[in-house]
Amino acid sequence: MNLKNNVGKIDRVVRIVLGLLLIGNVFVGLQSPLGWIGVILLLTGLFGTCPLYSLLKVDTRTTGEKVGLK
């Protein structure tokens, strides 16, 4: 399995925000196991690598991000 960076900047921000919201809902509000999905979103957002994207050969980075300009 190839675990290169394949998550773009906007995708990373969305994953981190949604992940934090889902994790926060475990402690306040929903109090359901959806927080585990939040942990996965947070980790993939922080590391910039999504194993599912690797399996599906999806890359949400812009061309500039791929060549290291951004």
Long-range contacts (C-beta under 8 A, 24 or more apart in sequence): 1-51, 1-54, 1-55, 2-54, 3-49, 3-51, 3-54, 4-49, 4-54, 5-48, 5-49, 5-61, 6-48, 6-49, 6-50, 6-53, 6-54, 6-58, 6-59, 6-60, 6-61, 7-44, 7-45, 7-48, 7-49, 7-50, 7-53, 7-60, 7-61, 8-59, 8-60, 8-61, 8-62, 8-65, 9-61, 9-62, 9-65, 9-70, 10-60, 11-45, 11-60, 12-45, 12-46, 12-48, 13-45, 14-45, 15-41, 15-42, 15-44, 15-45, 16-41, 16-42, 16-45, 16-46, 19-43, 19-45
